[in-house]
Amino acid sequence: MPKLKSHSGVKKRLRVTKTGKLMRRRAGGSHFLEKKSAARKRKLAGVEEFTGKAARDIRRRLNT
C-alpha cells in the first residue's frame, strides 16, 4: 500500500510542538484592525492549542 500524503493545507497553517501539541494562529488578526479594540487585537495575536475532537481530526490529516 502506498504512503499517505499529509494534507498540504494543514501543514501550512499549524505546527506541532515537541510535546505533540497542535498550535494554530487565531483567525481575524490580519485585516480591518482599525475597528477592533486593542484588547481584541492582543487576544488575536497569540497562538492557540487544538484540543479534543478537532485535534484528533487534524492529526489524521497530518498522518502522524
C-alpha positions as CSV (number, residue, x, y, z in Angstrom):
1,M,0.0,0.0,0.0
2,P,1.4,3.5,-0.9
3,K,2.4,6.0,1.7
4,L,-0.3,8.5,2.7
5,K,0.3,12.1,1.9
6,S,-0.1,14.8,4.6
7,H,-2.8,17.4,3.9
8,S,-0.9,20.4,2.4
9,G,-3.3,23.0,3.8
10,V,-3.0,21.7,7.3
11,K,0.8,21.7,7.0
12,K,0.9,25.4,6.2
13,R,-1.5,26.5,8.9
14,L,-0.2,24.8,12.1
15,R,2.8,23.5,13.8
16,V,3.4,20.6,16.1
17,T,5.4,21.3,19.3
18,K,8.0,18.9,20.7
19,T,5.4,17.6,23.2
20,G,3.0,16.9,20.4
21,K,0.5,19.8,20.8
22,L,-1.1,21.3,17.7
23,M,-0.8,25.1,17.7
24,R,-2.6,27.5,15.4
25,R,-3.0,31.2,14.8
26,R,-6.3,32.8,15.7
27,A,-8.5,33.9,12.8
28,G,-9.2,37.6,12.1
29,G,-6.0,39.2,13.1
30,S,-4.6,40.4,9.8
31,H,-7.0,43.0,8.4
32,F,-9.7,45.5,9.4
33,L,-7.6,46.2,12.5
34,E,-8.7,49.9,12.9
35,K,-12.2,48.9,14.1
36,K,-11.0,46.3,16.5
37,S,-10.2,47.2,20.1
38,A,-6.7,46.9,21.5
39,A,-7.8,44.1,23.8
40,R,-9.3,42.2,21.0
41,K,-6.2,42.6,18.9
42,R,-4.0,41.3,21.7
43,K,-6.1,38.2,22.0
44,L,-5.8,37.6,18.3
45,A,-2.0,38.0,18.4
46,G,-1.2,34.8,20.2
47,V,-1.4,31.1,19.2
48,E,-3.9,28.7,20.4
49,E,-3.8,24.9,21.0
50,F,-6.2,22.5,19.3
51,T,-8.0,20.2,21.8
52,G,-10.5,17.4,21.7
53,K,-12.0,16.1,18.5
54,A,-10.5,18.9,16.4
55,A,-7.0,17.9,17.3
56,R,-7.8,14.2,16.6
57,D,-9.2,15.1,13.1
58,I,-6.2,17.2,12.3
59,R,-3.7,14.5,13.4
60,R,-5.4,12.2,10.9
61,R,-4.8,14.7,8.1
62,L,-1.2,15.0,9.1
63,N,-0.8,11.2,9.2
64,T,1.1,11.3,12.5
